């Protein structure tokens, strides 16, 4: 049961990073250019 509960948590974390990382990255790039 630990693996079942642990899997979705990691998957959700990866998805969260995948969606947020580009936003933060582009935000810093925009500030550096300006």
ABEGO torsion letter per residue (X at the ends): XAAAAAAAAAAAAAAAAAAAAAAAAAAAAAAAAX
